[in-house]
C-alpha cells in the first residue's frame, strides 16, 4: 500500500491579498501588568493635596461660631460670604497691591539680569565669566536666614526701612543665582549651529540673545518667573523684619489682622488665603503649557 505524504495547507488569503496569520498572545516577564502600587500611591498623593484645599475652601464659608460647633470636614449648613466681606473691608486691596508691586518688582529685574548673565556665561569666553558663574553658584549655598541681620543693617543704613523697595532689592538678590543656574542649563541645549548661522548673517550678540536665545528658552524663562513669583508672593520673613506700618504690609502679613488678643478668626484667615491664591491660579491657567514644558524639558534625553 503506497504511503501518502500530507503537505501543509497554506493559510487562506483574505480580502486584498493579505494573508491571515493566527493571533498570538505574549506571555512571560515582558507582559504588561497593571501597576496597582503606583496607582495607589498616586491616589494617596492626590488625597494629601486635595483634602487641605477642600478644608480651606469649605471653612471660608462658615461663620466663626459654626466653625467650632460643626464637623470640620463637612460643608457649612448655612454658608455665608461675611468672611470675604470682612477681608475686603480690612484693606485687602492695599495689601494685594503691595504684594503685586513687590512680586513684579522682583521677578522682572531678576529675569532680565539672570537671562543676560546666563547668555554671557554660555556663549562668552574668558576667565572672568567662569569666576562669575562660580560666584552665582556660591549664592545658592548662602541660606536666607543667615543673612537677615546684615540685610536689616544695610536697609536701615540706606534709609529704606519700611518701604517696598526694602523688600524688592533683597528678593532680587536671592532670586538671581537659581535663575542663572536654570537658564544657563537650558541655554546650553540650544544648537550652536543656529548661533553660527545668525552670525554669518551679520547678527550681533545682542541680536542673537533676543531673537534666538530668548524664543528658544521661553519655557525656561516662564518657569523661572513663576518659581520666583511664588517665593516672593508667599514670602514672610522679609516683610516681617523689613516693614512695620500697614501702608507697606503685604498679603502674608495681612493674616495678623484677624488675630485678636484672645481669639483668632480662622474662617476669615482662610478666606484671605483663598483670595490670595486666586492670582496664582490664574497665572497657572494662562501659562500652564509653557510651565509644564519647562518643567519636563530634558526628561526625554
Backbone as CSV, one residue per row, in Angstrom:
resi,resn,N_x,N_y,N_z,CA_x,CA_y,CA_z,C_x,C_y,C_z
1,UNK,0.853,-1.189,0.000,0.000,0.000,0.000,0.881,1.228,0.000
2,UNK,0.678,2.077,-0.925,1.552,3.249,-1.053,1.202,4.261,0.025
3,UNK,2.271,4.849,0.566,2.088,5.872,1.610,1.943,7.239,0.978
4,UNK,1.096,7.994,1.564,0.867,9.354,1.056,1.397,10.355,2.056
5,UNK,1.937,11.432,1.553,2.505,12.499,2.406,1.549,13.678,2.441
6,UNK,1.193,14.112,3.650,0.265,15.259,3.829,1.065,16.546,3.778
7,UNK,0.861,17.362,2.794,1.549,18.647,2.671,0.831,19.682,3.528
8,UNK,1.578,20.592,4.106,0.939,21.635,4.914,0.082,22.552,4.062
9,UNK,-1.075,22.815,4.532,-2.011,23.673,3.790,-1.691,25.120,4.103
10,UNK,-1.364,25.935,3.115,-1.059,27.349,3.382,-2.299,28.078,3.855
11,UNK,-2.102,29.135,4.627,-3.253,29.895,5.105,-4.004,30.543,3.967
12,UNK,-5.291,30.561,4.082,-6.133,31.104,3.010,-5.967,32.603,2.927
13,UNK,-5.823,33.107,1.724,-5.717,34.567,1.574,-7.029,35.245,1.895
14,UNK,-6.927,36.386,2.464,-8.102,37.182,2.798,-8.314,38.244,1.750
15,UNK,-9.281,39.089,1.978,-9.584,40.154,1.019,-8.421,41.105,0.900
16,UNK,-8.096,41.461,-0.305,-6.988,42.366,-0.536,-5.668,41.649,-0.702
17,UNK,-5.670,40.302,-0.681,-4.440,39.565,-0.887,-3.560,39.469,0.329
18,UNK,-4.046,39.861,1.497,-3.251,39.816,2.712,-3.486,38.497,3.406
19,UNK,-2.420,37.817,3.723,-2.520,36.501,4.345,-2.819,36.640,5.817
20,UNK,-3.809,35.916,6.269,-4.173,35.975,7.682,-3.253,35.088,8.477
21,UNK,-2.824,35.535,9.591,-1.941,34.780,10.478,-2.619,34.638,11.819
22,UNK,-2.359,33.538,12.494,-3.001,33.336,13.787,-2.548,34.375,14.796
23,UNK,-3.485,34.766,15.636,-3.202,35.769,16.662,-2.539,35.086,17.838
24,UNK,-1.414,35.622,18.242,-0.682,35.065,19.379,-0.638,36.088,20.489
25,UNK,-0.632,35.621,21.692,-0.559,36.480,22.862,0.762,36.240,23.563
26,UNK,1.402,37.342,23.875,2.710,37.249,24.526,2.525,37.000,26.003
27,UNK,3.164,35.973,26.468,3.141,35.657,27.886,4.572,35.601,28.400
28,UNK,4.756,36.010,29.593,6.091,35.987,30.166,6.394,37.258,30.914
29,UNK,7.676,37.469,31.239,8.030,38.652,32.040,7.837,39.960,31.303
30,UNK,7.794,39.929,29.956,7.622,41.165,29.208,6.183,41.610,29.071
31,UNK,5.246,40.869,29.647,3.839,41.202,29.524,3.520,42.447,30.359
32,UNK,2.646,43.294,29.811,2.250,44.500,30.525,1.355,44.132,31.695
33,UNK,1.654,44.647,32.837,0.886,44.374,34.038,0.455,45.688,34.668
34,UNK,-0.724,45.751,35.205,-1.155,46.995,35.865,-0.348,47.262,37.123
35,UNK,0.047,48.529,37.287,0.854,48.934,38.437,-0.087,49.413,39.546
36,UNK,-0.570,48.438,40.322,-1.512,48.790,41.390,-0.839,49.632,42.470
37,UNK,0.416,49.343,42.776,1.108,50.092,43.814,1.324,51.543,43.398
38,UNK,1.700,51.761,42.137,1.866,53.129,41.649,0.551,53.892,41.607
39,UNK,-0.532,53.189,41.184,-1.837,53.844,41.187,-2.315,54.212,42.576
40,UNK,-2.065,53.311,43.546,-2.439,53.610,44.926,-1.653,54.796,45.468
41,UNK,-0.360,54.839,45.133,0.450,55.981,45.566,-0.010,57.285,44.945
42,UNK,-0.441,57.235,43.665,-0.947,58.443,43.020,-2.230,58.951,43.659
43,UNK,-3.158,58.040,43.967,-4.390,58.454,44.633,-4.121,58.972,46.040
44,UNK,-3.152,58.359,46.727,-2.809,58.837,48.070,-2.228,60.242,48.013
45,UNK,-1.356,60.495,47.058,-0.772,61.829,46.913,-1.835,62.852,46.528
46,UNK,-2.802,62.445,45.679,-3.885,63.347,45.313,-4.734,63.699,46.533
47,UNK,-4.974,62.709,47.397,-5.755,62.981,48.605,-5.012,63.927,49.543
48,UNK,-3.691,63.756,49.643,-2.901,64.639,50.503,-2.984,66.087,50.028
49,UNK,-3.086,66.285,48.728,-3.152,67.642,48.177,-4.572,68.201,48.231
50,UNK,-5.563,67.376,47.896,-6.935,67.853,47.763,-7.580,68.128,49.110
51,UNK,-7.324,67.274,50.106,-8.016,67.409,51.390,-7.741,68.766,52.050
52,UNK,-6.490,69.251,52.159,-6.300,70.591,52.744,-6.971,71.709,51.948
53,UNK,-6.937,71.609,50.623,-7.595,72.637,49.810,-9.099,72.624,50.053
54,UNK,-9.667,71.431,50.108,-11.101,71.298,50.390,-11.442,71.882,51.757
55,UNK,-10.604,71.617,52.746,-10.857,72.132,54.094,-10.800,73.660,54.127
56,UNK,-9.829,74.242,53.434,-9.697,75.695,53.415,-10.909,76.343,52.750
57,UNK,-11.365,75.783,51.639,-12.466,76.387,50.895,-13.772,76.307,51.675
58,UNK,-14.103,75.128,52.232,-15.389,74.998,52.925,-15.394,75.781,54.238
59,UNK,-14.233,75.900,54.882,-14.187,76.642,56.147,-14.334,78.132,55.914
60,UNK,-13.896,78.614,54.756,-14.013,80.049,54.481,-15.466,80.494,54.354
61,UNK,-16.391,79.553,54.153,-17.812,79.893,54.045,-18.567,79.675,55.360
62,UNK,-17.873,79.362,56.432,-18.505,79.170,57.731,-18.339,80.434,58.568
63,UNK,-19.278,80.653,59.476,-19.113,81.746,60.419,-18.249,81.273,61.584
64,UNK,-17.802,82.201,62.389,-16.859,81.854,63.454,-17.487,80.937,64.502
65,UNK,-18.764,81.117,64.778,-19.424,80.245,65.757,-19.625,78.838,65.194
66,UNK,-20.021,78.752,63.929,-20.222,77.441,63.318,-18.943,76.678,63.101
67,UNK,-17.823,77.369,63.054,-16.544,76.684,62.868,-16.214,75.786,64.058
68,UNK,-16.550,76.219,65.271,-16.222,75.445,66.460,-17.274,74.389,66.791
69,UNK,-18.465,74.492,66.249,-19.529,73.560,66.606,-19.806,72.508,65.537
70,UNK,-19.449,72.754,64.286,-19.759,71.827,63.200,-18.588,70.902,62.929
71,UNK,-18.881,69.868,62.153,-17.838,68.935,61.723,-16.881,69.668,60.784
72,UNK,-15.567,69.649,61.062,-14.641,70.445,60.232,-14.538,69.978,58.793
73,UNK,-14.908,68.731,58.503,-14.766,68.216,57.144,-16.077,68.244,56.362
74,UNK,-17.134,68.751,56.968,-18.406,68.860,56.265,-18.651,70.297,55.829
75,UNK,-19.305,70.505,54.686,-19.597,71.883,54.256,-20.527,72.576,55.241
76,UNK,-20.523,73.882,55.173,-21.366,74.669,56.078,-22.839,74.457,55.753
77,UNK,-23.633,74.249,56.791,-25.084,74.105,56.600,-25.730,75.427,56.193
78,UNK,-25.149,76.514,56.637,-25.646,77.849,56.287,-24.467,78.678,55.781
79,UNK,-24.021,78.462,54.534,-22.837,79.167,54.026,-23.052,80.669,53.976
80,UNK,-21.974,81.389,54.208,-22.036,82.845,54.238,-20.807,83.433,53.563
81,UNK,-20.964,84.625,53.043,-19.861,85.370,52.424,-19.362,86.494,53.323
82,UNK,-19.736,86.456,54.586,-19.318,87.512,55.501,-17.807,87.531,55.699
83,UNK,-17.174,86.374,55.656,-15.719,86.331,55.834,-15.001,87.046,54.695
84,UNK,-15.453,86.834,53.474,-14.848,87.518,52.330,-15.135,89.023,52.388
85,UNK,-16.331,89.368,52.846,-16.644,90.787,53.000,-15.764,91.429,54.055
86,UNK,-15.518,90.706,55.155,-14.650,91.223,56.206,-13.224,91.398,55.711
87,UNK,-12.753,90.448,54.920,-11.393,90.543,54.383,-11.261,91.730,53.447
88,UNK,-12.222,91.919,52.577,-12.157,93.032,51.624,-12.269,94.386,52.313
89,UNK,-12.977,94.429,53.420,-13.111,95.691,54.152,-11.888,96.030,54.988
90,UNK,-10.994,95.089,55.227,-9.797,95.329,56.040,-8.563,95.546,55.161
91,UNK,-8.668,96.501,54.240,-7.537,96.945,53.405,-6.920,95.808,52.594
92,UNK,-7.751,94.851,52.165,-7.211,93.757,51.365,-6.667,94.263,50.035
93,UNK,-7.329,95.241,49.445,-6.881,95.767,48.150,-5.499,96.396,48.278
94,UNK,-5.245,97.101,49.372,-3.924,97.702,49.576,-2.865,96.620,49.747
95,UNK,-3.152,95.605,50.544,-2.192,94.527,50.751,-1.931,93.763,49.451
96,UNK,-3.005,93.559,48.685,-2.851,92.874,47.399,-1.994,93.699,46.443
97,UNK,-2.217,94.999,46.412,-1.429,95.870,45.544,0.036,95.870,45.949
98,UNK,0.318,95.902,47.252,1.703,95.855,47.716,2.376,94.546,47.320
99,UNK,1.667,93.439,47.473,2.245,92.149,47.079,2.493,92.092,45.584
100,UNK,1.577,92.657,44.811,1.751,92.660,43.357,2.948,93.511,42.950
101,UNK,3.118,94.669,43.589,4.260,95.540,43.274,5.575,94.853,43.635
102,UNK,5.620,94.243,44.804,6.850,93.571,45.233,7.163,92.384,44.332
103,UNK,6.138,91.624,43.938,6.367,90.448,43.094,6.856,90.839,41.713
104,UNK,6.157,91.784,41.071,6.593,92.219,39.741,7.933,92.943,39.807
105,UNK,8.134,93.749,40.857,9.409,94.454,41.004,10.576,93.531,41.273
106,UNK,10.297,92.318,41.701,11.366,91.339,41.926,11.578,90.446,40.717
107,UNK,10.482,89.929,40.157,10.597,88.931,39.090,11.145,89.538,37.806
108,UNK,10.662,90.698,37.401,11.095,91.279,36.127,12.588,91.635,36.117
109,UNK,13.111,92.386,37.108,14.562,92.635,37.090,15.388,91.369,37.251
110,UNK,14.921,90.425,38.082,15.680,89.184,38.271,15.752,88.390,36.976
111,UNK,14.646,88.320,36.227,14.673,87.604,34.954,15.568,88.296,33.938
112,UNK,15.511,89.618,33.885,16.334,90.355,32.920,17.819,90.153,33.196
113,UNK,18.225,90.345,34.435,19.636,90.196,34.781,20.080,88.746,34.635
114,UNK,19.246,87.803,35.064,19.617,86.391,35.009,19.734,85.902,33.570
115,UNK,18.832,86.335,32.704,18.880,85.894,31.314,20.142,86.412,30.621
116,UNK,20.454,87.685,30.804,21.665,88.229,30.172,22.922,87.605,30.765
117,UNK,22.927,87.349,32.079,24.082,86.701,32.694,24.242,85.265,32.199
118,UNK,23.130,84.539,32.062,23.205,83.166,31.566,23.712,83.129,30.124
119,UNK,23.268,84.079,29.299,23.749,84.118,27.912,25.244,84.410,27.860
120,UNK,25.699,85.335,28.690,27.131,85.665,28.701,27.961,84.480,29.188
121,UNK,27.448,83.735,30.171,28.195,82.593,30.692,28.266,81.467,29.668
122,UNK,27.167,81.220,28.951,27.131,80.112,27.999,27.863,80.448,26.707
123,UNK,27.654,81.639,26.172,28.210,81.993,24.869,29.547,82.721,24.965
124,UNK,29.846,83.280,26.134,31.085,84.033,26.256,32.273,83.151,26.588
125,UNK,33.435,83.743,26.511,34.688,83.059,26.821,35.526,83.967,27.706
126,UNK,36.305,83.350,28.533,37.176,84.128,29.393,37.108,83.640,30.830
127,UNK,38.168,83.943,31.565,38.255,83.518,32.949,37.283,84.290,33.839
128,UNK,37.016,85.534,33.473,36.127,86.351,34.298,34.723,85.768,34.327
129,UNK,34.232,85.286,33.170,32.890,84.706,33.126,32.822,83.416,33.930
130,UNK,33.918,82.640,33.939,33.942,81.442,34.759,33.875,81.764,36.238
131,UNK,34.594,82.808,36.652,34.525,83.227,38.051,33.142,83.771,38.398
132,UNK,32.521,84.451,37.441,31.171,84.960,37.680,30.182,83.822,37.870
133,UNK,30.318,82.775,37.080,29.442,81.618,37.231,29.633,80.964,38.596
134,UNK,30.867,80.843,39.031,31.134,80.284,40.361,30.561,81.167,41.466
135,UNK,30.569,82.477,41.229,30.000,83.393,42.216,28.488,83.198,42.336
136,UNK,27.832,82.987,41.203,26.389,82.711,41.237,26.107,81.392,41.948
137,UNK,26.926,80.382,41.685,26.740,79.102,42.365,26.977,79.232,43.863
138,UNK,27.890,80.104,44.250,28.121,80.331,45.678,26.903,80.942,46.341
139,UNK,26.158,81.750,45.588,24.959,82.350,46.156,23.895,81.334,46.517
140,UNK,23.920,80.157,45.876,22.958,79.106,46.221,23.252,78.488,47.573
141,UNK,24.499,78.571,48.020,24.880,77.939,49.288,24.638,78.827,50.495
142,UNK,24.243,80.081,50.279,24.021,81.008,51.395,22.547,80.960,51.780
143,UNK,22.211,80.510,52.974,20.797,80.464,53.373,20.241,81.854,53.637
144,UNK,18.954,81.986,53.427,18.290,83.277,53.590,18.329,83.747,55.040
145,UNK,18.093,82.835,55.974,18.001,83.225,57.385,19.354,83.674,57.942
146,UNK,20.440,83.234,57.341,21.759,83.622,57.837,22.127,85.049,57.454
147,UNK,21.400,85.640,56.519,21.738,86.979,56.035,20.748,88.040,56.491
148,UNK,19.789,87.681,57.301,18.734,88.638,57.627,19.265,89.798,58.469
149,UNK,20.240,89.538,59.355,20.797,90.628,60.176,21.623,91.588,59.321
150,UNK,22.551,91.111,58.467,23.250,92.069,57.584,22.311,92.824,56.652
151,UNK,21.284,92.159,56.144,20.332,92.842,55.268,19.581,93.925,56.030
152,UNK,19.174,93.617,57.241,18.477,94.621,58.056,19.383,95.818,58.327
153,UNK,20.662,95.578,58.588,21.610,96.671,58.855,21.790,97.537,57.603
154,UNK,21.937,96.900,56.439,22.129,97.667,55.209,20.872,98.459,54.842
155,UNK,19.704,97.868,55.043,18.457,98.560,54.706,18.263,99.781,55.603
156,UNK,18.540,99.641,56.885,18.382,100.790,57.795,19.422,101.871,57.514
157,UNK,20.646,101.484,57.184,21.669,102.479,56.871,21.358,103.200,55.566
158,UNK,20.679,102.536,54.647,20.297,103.167,53.374,18.982,103.924,53.471
159,UNK,18.397,103.994,54.670,17.143,104.715,54.919,16.005,104.187,54.038
160,UNK,15.959,102.879,53.882,14.888,102.256,53.107,13.996,101.377,53.967
161,UNK,14.138,101.444,55.276,13.319,100.608,56.144,11.849,100.998,56.033
162,UNK,10.982,99.998,56.071,9.535,100.170,55.980,9.118,100.744,54.628
163,UNK,9.788,100.300,53.567,9.414,100.656,52.202,9.327,99.373,51.379
164,UNK,8.616,99.451,50.270,8.521,98.289,49.385,9.843,97.986,48.704
165,UNK,10.667,99.019,48.517,11.979,98.794,47.926,12.864,97.942,48.831
166,UNK,12.633,98.015,50.134,13.387,97.185,51.063,13.058,95.710,50.898
167,UNK,11.900,95.409,50.367,11.535,94.018,50.095,11.985,93.564,48.717
168,UNK,12.022,94.506,47.767,12.338,94.139,46.392,13.821,93.820,46.220
169,UNK,14.699,94.683,46.730,16.133,94.516,46.477,16.692,93.200,47.024
170,UNK,16.441,92.823,48.282,16.960,91.513,48.740,16.327,90.338,48.012
171,UNK,15.064,90.470,47.631,14.414,89.373,46.914,15.037,89.173,45.531
172,UNK,15.395,90.270,44.868,16.072,90.163,43.573,17.427,89.475,43.740
173,UNK,18.158,89.854,44.783,19.482,89.270,45.006,19.406,87.765,45.229
174,UNK,18.394,87.289,45.936,18.284,85.858,46.204,17.633,85.102,45.055
175,UNK,16.957,85.793,44.148,16.344,85.119,43.006,17.314,84.931,41.848
176,UNK,18.350,85.740,41.762,19.262,85.686,40.618,20.076,84.389,40.563
177,UNK,20.697,83.894,41.642,21.547,82.696,41.498,20.831,81.486,40.931
178,UNK,19.697,81.122,41.475,18.985,79.940,40.968,18.458,80.182,39.566
179,UNK,18.083,81.425,39.248,17.608,81.729,37.898,18.726,81.582,36.878
180,UNK,19.918,82.057,37.205,21.057,81.920,36.291,21.400,80.453,36.081
181,UNK,21.356,79.668,37.136,21.682,78.243,37.016,20.707,77.534,36.084
182,UNK,19.424,77.773,36.241,18.420,77.089,35.417,18.482,77.576,33.968
183,UNK,18.554,78.892,33.776,18.559,79.434,32.418,19.819,79.049,31.657
184,UNK,20.963,79.022,32.319,22.197,78.635,31.636,22.160,77.168,31.209
185,UNK,21.570,76.292,32.029,21.455,74.884,31.635,20.531,74.720,30.434
186,UNK,19.451,75.465,30.388,18.562,75.397,29.232,19.232,75.981,27.993
187,UNK,19.985,77.061,28.164,20.598,77.717,27.016,21.700,76.870,26.400
188,UNK,22.316,75.993,27.160,23.337,75.102,26.604,22.743,74.084,25.642
189,UNK,21.418,73.841,25.742,20.772,72.896,24.842,20.439,73.495,23.485
190,UNK,20.562,74.803,23.330,20.314,75.425,22.028,21.460,75.060,21.085
191,UNK,21.190,74.500,19.909,22.274,74.100,18.998,23.183,75.265,18.631
192,UNK,24.475,74.997,18.634,25.446,76.038,18.305,25.360,76.447,16.835
193,UNK,24.859,75.544,15.976,24.753,75.867,14.552,23.810,77.035,14.306
194,UNK,22.777,77.159,15.144,21.840,78.275,14.969,22.520,79.612,15.238
195,UNK,23.358,79.653,16.259,24.089,80.893,16.539,25.087,81.207,15.425
196,UNK,25.750,80.175,14.916,26.742,80.410,13.861,26.073,80.894,12.577
197,UNK,24.900,80.343,12.253,24.206,80.795,11.044,23.746,82.250,11.175
198,UNK,23.291,82.639,12.362,22.895,84.037,12.551,24.105,84.962,12.550
199,UNK,25.233,84.458,13.028,26.445,85.284,12.993,26.903,85.508,11.555
200,UNK,26.755,84.478,10.701,27.119,84.633,9.298,26.205,85.626,8.582
201,UNK,24.976,85.746,9.094,24.051,86.726,8.506,24.319,88.141,9.000
202,UNK,25.290,88.305,9.893,25.661,89.633,10.358,25.012,90.050,11.660
203,UNK,24.390,89.126,12.387,23.757,89.476,13.653,24.795,89.619,14.753
204,UNK,24.597,90.551,15.619,25.478,90.750,16.768,25.037,89.853,17.913
205,UNK,25.846,89.812,18.971,25.486,89.017,20.142,24.202,89.529,20.791
206,UNK,24.018,90.817,20.782,22.799,91.385,21.353,21.566,90.918,20.575
207,UNK,21.643,90.912,19.238,20.513,90.461,18.421,20.282,88.966,18.587
208,UNK,21.352,88.173,18.650,21.186,86.728,18.829,20.577,86.404,20.186
209,UNK,20.895,87.193,21.196,20.354,86.931,22.526,18.849,87.108,22.547
210,UNK,18.341,88.165,21.899,16.913,88.457,21.967,16.114,87.762,20.878
211,UNK,16.721,87.517,19.708,15.980,86.924,18.598,16.080,85.413,18.542
212,UNK,17.102,84.833,19.158,17.282,83.380,19.110,17.233,82.752,20.490
213,UNK,18.071,83.240,21.402,18.162,82.602,22.711,16.866,82.749,23.508
214,UNK,16.254,83.926,23.449,15.027,84.139,24.219,13.859,83.280,23.727
215,UNK,13.571,83.234,22.411,12.469,82.341,21.980,12.742,80.865,22.255
216,UNK,14.014,80.444,22.150,14.328,79.037,22.370,14.226,78.644,23.835
217,UNK,14.444,79.586,24.732,14.389,79.293,26.168,13.149,79.891,26.831
218,UNK,12.127,80.192,26.041,10.914,80.798,26.594,10.253,79.940,27.670
219,UNK,10.127,78.605,27.497,9.559,77.809,28.599,10.358,77.899,29.886
220,UNK,11.678,77.934,29.770,12.510,78.046,30.976,12.335,79.403,31.632
221,UNK,12.236,80.458,30.841,12.054,81.799,31.397,10.729,81.885,32.151
222,UNK,9.657,81.332,31.570,8.357,81.360,32.242,8.384,80.524,33.509
223,UNK,9.038,79.379,33.454,9.129,78.518,34.640,9.874,79.208,35.769
224,UNK,11.000,79.823,35.446,11.778,80.532,36.461,10.991,81.720,37.008
225,UNK,10.276,82.429,36.122,9.484,83.564,36.592,8.392,83.155,37.557
226,UNK,7.678,82.066,37.247,6.630,81.592,38.149,7.226,81.076,39.451
227,UNK,8.359,80.397,39.362,9.013,79.891,40.574,9.408,81.033,41.512
228,UNK,10.017,82.064,40.963,10.392,83.216,41.789,9.174,83.971,42.296
229,UNK,8.129,84.072,41.464,6.923,84.777,41.892,6.257,84.076,43.072
230,UNK,6.260,82.756,43.073,5.683,82.010,44.196,6.437,82.295,45.486
231,UNK,7.768,82.310,45.405,8.565,82.560,46.603,8.341,83.975,47.135
232,UNK,8.268,84.943,46.244,8.095,86.323,46.691,6.671,86.550,47.185
233,UNK,5.684,86.016,46.476,4.286,86.216,46.853,3.986,85.618,48.224
234,UNK,4.588,84.469,48.521,4.359,83.808,49.809,5.420,84.139,50.852
235,UNK,6.330,85.044,50.536,7.401,85.371,51.473,6.876,86.023,52.744
236,UNK,7.459,85.621,53.866,7.010,86.145,55.159,8.146,86.780,55.964
237,UNK,9.375,86.256,55.808,10.465,86.725,56.662,10.859,88.163,56.357
238,UNK,11.108,88.483,55.092,11.485,89.848,54.728,10.413,90.869,55.099
239,UNK,9.129,90.636,54.781,8.108,91.615,55.209,8.024,91.752,56.733
240,UNK,8.246,90.674,57.460,8.154,90.741,58.913,9.284,91.556,59.517
241,UNK,10.484,91.457,58.949,11.660,92.122,59.520,11.857,93.520,58.960
242,UNK,11.546,93.725,57.681,11.928,94.961,57.000,10.782,95.958,56.842
243,UNK,9.574,95.609,57.269,8.453,96.544,57.212,7.743,96.576,58.558
244,UNK,6.973,97.643,58.765,6.311,97.803,60.055,4.901,98.382,59.925
245,UNK,4.718,99.386,59.098,3.439,100.093,59.035,2.447,99.339,58.155
246,UNK,1.138,99.543,58.360,0.132,98.909,57.497,0.210,99.355,56.041
247,UNK,0.787,100.526,55.778,0.856,101.014,54.398,1.777,100.162,53.532
248,UNK,2.745,99.480,54.129,3.676,98.631,53.381,3.445,97.154,53.653
249,UNK,2.338,96.801,54.245,2.061,95.405,54.584,1.657,94.632,53.335
250,UNK,2.119,93.400,53.229,1.788,92.530,52.098,0.819,91.446,52.572
251,UNK,0.363,90.619,51.649,-0.684,89.648,51.959,-0.312,88.652,53.050
252,UNK,0.890,88.047,53.048,1.193,87.121,54.144,1.108,87.761,55.524
253,UNK,1.477,89.032,55.638,1.368,89.710,56.934,-0.054,90.160,57.242
254,UNK,-0.903,90.234,56.241,-2.279,90.677,56.490,-3.065,89.681,57.326
255,UNK,-2.577,88.438,57.419,-3.265,87.454,58.245,-3.261,87.847,59.713
256,UNK,-2.291,88.685,60.123,-2.255,89.147,61.509,-3.436,90.056,61.828
257,UNK,-4.080,90.601,60.813,-5.203,91.499,61.059,-6.366,90.779,61.744
258,UNK,-6.507,89.497,61.479,-7.634,88.735,62.002,-7.269,87.941,63.258
259,UNK,-6.172,88.299,63.880,-5.757,87.652,65.118,-5.934,88.636,66.275
260,UNK,-6.826,88.303,67.188,-7.057,89.149,68.349,-6.164,88.756,69.514
261,UNK,-6.398,89.375,70.655,-5.584,89.088,71.835,-5.916,87.726,72.429
262,UNK,-7.184,87.320,72.356,-7.597,86.068,72.977,-8.221,85.082,71.988
263,UNK,-8.414,85.461,70.750,-9.040,84.567,69.781,-8.493,84.861,68.388
264,UNK,-8.748,83.907,67.488,-8.321,84.021,66.098,-9.522,83.711,65.211
265,UNK,-9.800,84.587,64.264,-10.901,84.386,63.331,-10.402,83.500,62.184
266,UNK,-10.475,82.190,62.401,-9.924,81.246,61.429,-10.679,81.278,60.112
267,UNK,-12.008,81.307,60.070,-12.683,81.394,58.758,-12.285,82.629,57.953
268,UNK,-12.090,83.763,58.602,-11.656,84.967,57.877,-10.229,84.803,57.357
269,UNK,-9.370,84.159,58.150,-7.996,83.917,57.689,-7.994,83.025,56.454
270,UNK,-8.802,81.975,56.476,-8.845,81.072,55.326,-9.495,81.742,54.122
271,UNK,-10.446,82.642,54.348,-10.995,83.414,53.227,-9.923,84.298,52.606
272,UNK,-9.078,84.875,53.449,-7.961,85.668,52.928,-6.986,84.797,52.152
273,UNK,-6.765,83.565,52.612,-5.882,82.646,51.890,-6.458,82.313,50.516
274,UNK,-7.765,82.089,50.446,-8.404,81.787,49.161,-8.255,82.958,48.193
275,UNK,-8.492,84.174,48.665,-8.363,85.346,47.797,-6.920,85.563,47.361
276,UNK,-5.966,85.275,48.249,-4.560,85.455,47.888,-4.075,84.385,46.920
277,UNK,-4.757,83.241,46.876,-4.349,82.154,45.988,-4.915,82.313,44.589
278,UNK,-5.991,83.058,44.437,-6.632,83.195,43.129,-5.692,83.746,42.051
279,UNK,-4.867,84.786,42.322,-3.948,85.250,41.263,-2.970,84.174,40.812
280,UNK,-2.478,83.357,41.736,-1.576,82.272,41.355,-2.283,81.243,40.492
281,UNK,-3.545,80.982,40.792,-4.320,80.049,39.976,-4.527,80.588,38.571
282,UNK,-4.785,81.882,38.452,-4.975,82.498,37.136,-3.678,82.425,36.326
283,UNK,-2.549,82.687,36.974,-1.260,82.618,36.278,-0.992,81.201,35.790
284,UNK,-1.326,80.210,36.597,-1.107,78.823,36.183,-1.990,78.453,35.000
285,UNK,-3.260,78.878,35.024,-4.164,78.548,33.926,-3.690,79.187,32.619
286,UNK,-3.182,80.403,32.693,-2.744,81.108,31.489,-1.450,80.522,30.936
287,UNK,-0.503,80.203,31.817,0.837,79.780,31.369,1.123,78.321,31.684
288,UNK,0.094,77.477,31.784,0.327,76.098,32.202,1.105,75.310,31.154
289,UNK,0.874,75.574,29.870,1.586,74.825,28.831,3.070,75.139,28.856
290,UNK,3.401,76.416,28.930,4.808,76.797,28.990,5.451,76.298,30.274
291,UNK,4.697,76.328,31.362,5.239,75.868,32.631,5.537,74.379,32.606
292,UNK,4.602,73.585,32.097,4.806,72.144,32.046,5.926,71.772,31.092
293,UNK,6.029,72.454,29.951,7.119,72.167,29.015,8.463,72.548,29.603
294,UNK,8.498,73.590,30.410,9.750,73.964,31.062,10.147,73.008,32.169
295,UNK,9.148,72.485,32.891,9.453,71.546,33.968,9.857,70.176,33.447
296,UNK,9.307,69.749,32.314,9.594,68.412,31.785,10.677,68.407,30.733
297,UNK,11.245,69.551,30.401,12.305,69.584,29.385,13.520,68.830,29.882
298,UNK,14.077,67.999,29.009,15.265,67.240,29.363,14.981,65.837,29.865
299,UNK,13.711,65.488,30.150,13.403,64.151,30.648,13.470,63.105,29.561
300,UNK,13.370,63.521,28.298,13.415,62.558,27.200,14.824,62.254,26.739
301,UNK,15.824,62.902,27.350,17.203,62.685,26.908,17.789,61.476,27.600
